Amino acid sequence: MGGLVLLLDLDSVAPRERAEAFHHALTDSSVPNDVFHEEPEAGIHARMNLWRVGGLDLFATRNSGFEVRRTQRHVRHHRSRPVVSVSLQPEGLHRAEVAGRRQLLGPDDICVFHELSPRVYGWSGDGASQSMMFDMDRLGVPVETVVRASLRLRASPLHDLVLDHLRGVWRDPDRLRTDPGAQALAAGTTELVRALLLSAAHAEEAAPVRSVMDDTLLTRVRAYALRHLGDRGLTPERIAAEHAISVRRLYLLLSDAGLSLEQWLITERLAKARRMLASARYDRLTVAAVAARCGFSSPSHFSRRFQAAYGMSPSEWRRHRGDGVSVDEPS
């Protein structure tokens, strides 16, 4: 392969032909899927690129909202050498379902699919995905192990290390394609992904590991939520999926600690906004911009909450920040 291959650019395709062109580019005849578009009439847009780096296929797409479904019927008609796809989500909040388990995936996640397992995947609005395709035989991990691992990748201590490596490969795949070390890079990447899958699939089998993971779960949940306070997509479902637990277990965990998830998130977001409004560093941001950065979708809702919590409006707090005004923490 000579270099970057532009697989699809729907801007050059007539609107009425875009759905068919998208389907053809995304799922060739040897890998059938059902594809559904969020706006099938005229709102479909997509750009797909492909690189080959040392024997690894790297596929990137940026497109409008869609969902691809691969059923057991589709699985029976796989290509002669099935692949395992390992994806990053650089843009948008993605939805996935494997083995009856739903997940929400963002930019800090790794998404893994085995071609020989049914799945659902997609997103609403504009989104982007970066996928590496690993030959199943070269990867050497059984289907059931890949599926099991895909649902609990964050249980592995290797997750962040592999995430950083994959991000590094995606920084400039066109340059890596011609590098003398491309073959070694592909082999090393394959070994890292194999290690992650085996680690995640078996990470919680040992009693000491399970005990440590259970003991630190509340701390990890709170730390994760605090890192993502500005994300309006920080839902209970996403927090639970990030930690490979059910939403019910999440609520029980917080309840045992005397916490209401929704109220705790509001309190932390308000506290973050108050700190930002008190800092000259953020003077160029409007109150509405501060609200958005702290995860509030509505400036008016933010102002009402701030007033109720601190007894003054966000603008008043910003004006009086140098006057030594004392403000109680919200209850």
Order of alpha helices (4+ residues) and beta strands (2+ residues): beta-alpha-beta-beta-beta-beta-alpha-beta-beta-beta-beta-beta-beta-alpha-alpha-alpha-alpha-alpha-alpha-alpha-alpha-alpha-alpha-alpha-alpha-alpha
